[in-house]
Every structure is written in C-alpha cells, then in structure tokens.
C-alpha cells in the first residue's frame, strides 16, 4: 500500500493507494470518531462493491446505512442531493455520522457537499472507484452540484478525513471511463511536472492496458501533485487554479451538449487541446511542445477536437463559468510543458480563433 498526505495542519489526511483496500474495513474504523457511517454510492457501483464494503466495515465494528443513487452526471443536481438527505434522515443519522462516498467523481462531489451541509457539517471519507476520481476529484475538498446554467456552480470546500484508492476497482471500469481519467493525469504533466509528462509518453499504453504497477505509479504521482497544490492553496486563490487547465472550455462542452453526453474527462481533454492551441497562437507555447501535448492526449484515445457548437456559443457558456472573476474570463494557458499560468486578459478574438481551430464544423 502506498501512502501520501495532504498537509493541512490539523485537517491533514492520508491518501491510501493499493489493491484490495475495500476489504480492509479497519482503515476506515481507525479514522471515524463514532461507529456510525453512511455509504453513498450509485446503482452501477453498488452491485459490484457495496456488499463487500459493508461486510468489511461491519467486521471492523461499524454500523452502516446506505444510500444508492442513480448513476451519471445528469443526476448531479439538487433533486439527487436531496435524496441523500432523505436517506440520512430516514436512517436517523445524527451529527456524529461519517459519510462515505463509494463511486466516481459525481458521487464524491455530491457526498462531500451533503457532508458539508447535513446538520451544518459532518465528516466524510472518499473511496473513489474511477481513475478520474482517484487521481483528481477525491483529493482537495471541492464539493458541488451542477446548475442548468453551469457546472459545479453550487458547492463548498469540505476536506475528507481519508481517501482510499483501491486500484482493484479499476478492473471493472469501462475503457471510456478509464481514458476519461487519463485526461486529468496528463493535466498534471502539462501544468507543473514535465518529468511526469515524459514518463507518461513512455508508459501511456501500459496505463491503458491497466498494468497494476503502472496504474499505481500513475495514481501516486498524480495525487502527489494534487496534494502539494492543495496544501499550498486550499481554496483556490492562487496556484490551485492551475488545476483548471482545459476546464473552462470543457465545462462549456458539458453544458452545451447536455450533462453526461460527453464525460468530464473527454471534455477536459478537448479543452486542454484548445488551451494549448490558444497558447501557441499567442506565441507563448512553442509549436513542437503544443503538438507533443495534443499528441499524448490523442494517444490516450481522448478527443482533441470539441463539438461544433460555434465560437459564440462556447464564449457564452464560458461566461457562466465559476472561474469568471469581476466579469473577466480567467484561463489557464501554457508557456511550455510543465509551465502553466493564469491569464484574465486574453483577447476574445484569439479565444474564438482557437475554438474554431479545434472545433471544425
């Protein structure tokens, strides 16, 4: 088992990475303050892992309530969030309960937000079961639900007590979902870790083959990057915003196409290609490095072209992004592989040109 830590003083917490961790209920029991937990999962993950997880937790002396939600980004909304509250109240969960998110990024985000708000805040634990959630969304305390006008517009920062990344859960992950997670992995190499980017160029096929050792290394190096950034800037006032490379474009794709049509990682992949293209067009990123970045995205089986919504539609959707500040669109762009910066003064015509270049009709 590999272990990392997110250093946040008294609120620091470990990230555990390894095989068969769901079967080790003592990992959770050692962290929770009281024996009452409530597992939130979805109707895809539940048949695969819920019973075994409950058994391991009960064997460790914990009492488990469960809430099973419908699967998918389309259900990341107030109605589904309220179903979590309904389940907690029906099970007579009080302020001593610890919520456990068993699933991908949608489950993690919604469970975290429920934990931040249920009876004014309770503890929660992340047990991510997708590559995307293991390398990104389970770490850092961002929680949210979507609004029809924008992704993750309603949420809170609420750090988990523990993150358990059981790599065995990736064996049942559909190929499309695995590739979507690779988009967030590539992001770390592009924004701050050129050595990791080089390593990914040499190992991307092994990642896609789900080589256990390569996957564990991928998750550990990704989480190490994320943990360092979160420790430096927990609430995204500075360097943490670099983690949004490609996300402003990607969120526009998700909203414009309808949540769930494009997976989050797919939209981010196309968004990173747009960001790299824009960086090159502005004369900031050398052309050969731009092409290397886009080539790795393509080798991962991810889209490098967005849907043809039209530049004006993209810009309208991007204007609703939560990263807009004082009416100015903030974009993460690249000086080079491993060197990202935040800009809020990029000419709209250049943004539109990059969108048109990457989203052919």
Secondary structure, DSSP 4 states (H G I P E B T S, - for coil): -EEEEE--GGG-EEEEEESSGGG-THHHHTT-SSSEEEEEEETTTIIIIIHHHHHHHHHTT-EEEEEEE--SGGG-SHHHHHHHHHHHHHTT--TT-EEEEEESHHHHHHHHHHHHHGGG--EEEEEE-SHHIIIIITSS-EEEEEETTEEEEEEEE---SEEEEEGGGGGGS-HHHHHHHHHHHHHHHHHT-HHHHHHHHHHHHHHHTT-HHHHHHHHHHHHHHHHHHHHH-TTSSSGGGGGGTTHHHHHHHHHHH-BTTB-HHHHHHHHHHHHHHHHHHTT-S-HHHHHHHHHHHHHTT--SS-----HHHHHHHHTTSTT-BTTB--EEEEEETTEEEEES---HHHHHHHHHHHS--
